[in-house]
Amino acid sequence: MLTRVDLKNFCPLNTLAWSNLGPSNFMIGGNGSDKTFLLGIM
């Protein structure tokens, strides 16, 4: 289980930190694997 996420120099963000995460879903996949499509039907 993830409890913290730290992003540095990711796309337009210099830094981003999330802590005390509740239940979360992450979609991970290569380009063209329909991740954006899944967001559209939710």
C-alpha positions as CSV (number, residue, x, y, z in Angstrom):
1,M,0.0,0.0,0.0
2,L,1.3,3.4,-0.9
3,T,1.3,5.9,2.0
4,R,3.2,8.8,0.3
5,V,3.9,10.0,-3.3
6,D,6.6,12.5,-4.1
7,L,7.1,13.8,-7.7
8,K,10.0,16.0,-8.8
9,N,10.3,17.5,-12.3
10,F,7.3,15.6,-13.6
11,C,5.7,17.3,-16.7
12,P,4.9,20.9,-15.7
13,L,5.4,20.3,-11.9
14,N,8.6,21.2,-10.1
15,T,7.6,19.3,-7.0
16,L,4.5,17.6,-5.6
17,A,4.0,15.7,-2.4
18,W,1.0,13.7,-1.2
19,S,0.9,12.1,2.2
20,N,-1.8,10.4,4.2
21,L,-3.3,8.9,1.0
22,G,-6.6,7.1,1.3
23,P,-7.7,4.4,-1.1
24,S,-6.4,5.2,-4.5
25,N,-6.4,3.7,-8.0
26,F,-3.5,4.2,-10.4
27,M,-3.6,3.4,-14.1
28,I,-0.2,2.7,-15.5
29,G,0.6,1.8,-19.1
30,G,2.4,2.7,-22.2
31,N,1.3,5.3,-24.8
32,G,-1.8,4.1,-26.7
33,S,-3.0,1.7,-24.0
34,D,-6.3,3.5,-23.5
35,K,-5.7,5.1,-20.1
36,T,-7.4,8.3,-21.2
37,F,-10.4,6.3,-22.6
38,L,-10.9,4.7,-19.1
39,L,-11.1,8.2,-17.5
40,G,-13.7,9.2,-20.1
41,I,-16.1,6.4,-19.3
42,M,-15.9,6.8,-15.5
